[in-house]
Amino acid sequence: MAALTPKFDIERFGALKVGSPRHADILIVTGPVTRESMPRLIHIYEQMPEPKLVMAVGACAISGGVFAGCYNVCGGACNVLPKVDVLVPGCPPKPEAIINGLIELLRRLRRG
Amino acid sequence: MDLSYVMALLLFPGYAFLMLMAFFLEWLDRKTLAKVQDRYGPLLVGPMGLLQPLADFIKLLSKEDMVPKGANKGVLTAAPILMAALPLTALFFIPMNGHRALVSFEGDLIAVLFILVTLALLIFLTGWASANAFAAEGAMRSALQMLSYEIPLALTAICPALMAGSLSISTIYASQAKAGLPFLAFAPPFGAISFVIFLLCSLAERERVPFDAAGAVTEMVAGWMTELTGRRLALIRLGRNLSFLLMASLMASLYLGDPITVKLAWLAPLAFVLKVMACAILMSFIRGLMARLRIDQTLRIFWTYMIPLAVGVLLATKLFLMFP
């Protein structure tokens, strides 16, 4: 993820990558949801403590992108998860766009 | 009990100061790591991101509290509280104001070492009680690691005590001032080797790179912390920061005593904080430079090299004392 590396560094905003969904605040979906990965994605989402936010990064994660309509693809995160807070379009999206999405999430949290 | 003692307990070397230092060291750690990796690190919350650890703490306090089915709720409630309280207790034995610790008695070094073992046992209990494969595996690795670093840690911490002729941390610190040299520079190679062993053991105690196999994010989710959320996680992270502070200030008080600042009453606490910061930056720097060792490599390093080395340094220090 370029957003974590020196040039962009989202830790400036206090965001860190964590290993366990139990420690996470934001779930970032970065690819199309396949039949294989759907139950796992839902499982991870359910493991996260409230308040939790979801960000779909890239065209694939939003709608399935070029994979939409494949026999094994259920579409994007929007088709599977109860709510997706921010969509970051692009194929692939620029790191600036991902950071912009993150800031939008932070703004949303501040508004409550 | 007079007022100055209560103030000392609550404010300067007491709770308020220690908590602030713990948050400050987390900030310092993240910032140093970011600098090593050519990043900025926390930047926007407070001046230079200083309030980021505090903001994270408050955020975690407000998050949902979950205990997985099958987990032992009692242990998962008690362990975080103890994990924050025990290092705080141990920190009272450290002579933060330059001459005398809040609490000190002959043998408080042993008490601090005992608290470090207890912390490792609590980590094992937390992982085991989480009813999660990753947490249990992380706990196993953590316990294995404890078996490897505790012995050299205790052996090498005895070296400055031997030199000072006392097992009280305050007396060790004061005797370094009297001798005119910090233990690190005393008896040229031995003090330095002892310091390096202590540094490696404290990295292992804190489960930091290169000895972070117990919480390895890429293979173990989050190790023994995997199932913790909300308040429990907040307290454990505070406890980990406090034990970071504990290891750094143990290093500062056992190895980096100096004859000048002890005489100046107002400078001594400042000098101590600077020493603690130097030790903390050293540990964070190593974190940025190294890769992770496998758990068997960690064990091999400690059992085949560190323990004989620690015994050797201990004997050499004793001989140095007998035939100066």
Chai-1 contact restraints between the chains, C-beta under 6 A:
chainA,res_idxA,chainB,res_idxB,connection_type,confidence,min_distance_angstrom,max_distance_angstrom,comment,restraint_id
A,P6,B,D38,contact,1.0,0.0,6.0,A-B,restraint_1
A,P6,B,R39,contact,1.0,0.0,6.0,A-B,restraint_2
A,D9,B,R39,contact,1.0,0.0,6.0,A-B,restraint_3
A,D9,B,Y40,contact,1.0,0.0,6.0,A-B,restraint_4
A,E11,B,G41,contact,1.0,0.0,6.0,A-B,restraint_5
A,R12,B,Y40,contact,1.0,0.0,6.0,A-B,restraint_6
A,R12,B,L43,contact,1.0,0.0,6.0,A-B,restraint_7
A,R12,B,L44,contact,1.0,0.0,6.0,A-B,restraint_8
A,F13,B,L44,contact,1.0,0.0,6.0,A-B,restraint_9
A,G14,B,P42,contact,1.0,0.0,6.0,A-B,restraint_10
A,G14,B,V45,contact,1.0,0.0,6.0,A-B,restraint_11
A,G14,B,Q52,contact,1.0,0.0,6.0,A-B,restraint_12
A,G19,B,V217,contact,1.0,0.0,6.0,A-B,restraint_13
A,G19,B,V221,contact,1.0,0.0,6.0,A-B,restraint_14
A,G19,B,A222,contact,1.0,0.0,6.0,A-B,restraint_15
A,S20,B,V221,contact,1.0,0.0,6.0,A-B,restraint_16
A,S20,B,A222,contact,1.0,0.0,6.0,A-B,restraint_17
A,S20,B,T226,contact,1.0,0.0,6.0,A-B,restraint_18
A,R22,B,E227,contact,1.0,0.0,6.0,A-B,restraint_19
A,R22,B,T229,contact,1.0,0.0,6.0,A-B,restraint_20
A,P49,B,K63,contact,1.0,0.0,6.0,A-B,restraint_21
A,P49,B,E64,contact,1.0,0.0,6.0,A-B,restraint_22
A,P49,B,M66,contact,1.0,0.0,6.0,A-B,restraint_23
A,P49,B,T229,contact,1.0,0.0,6.0,A-B,restraint_24
A,P49,B,G230,contact,1.0,0.0,6.0,A-B,restraint_25
A,E50,B,E64,contact,1.0,0.0,6.0,A-B,restraint_26
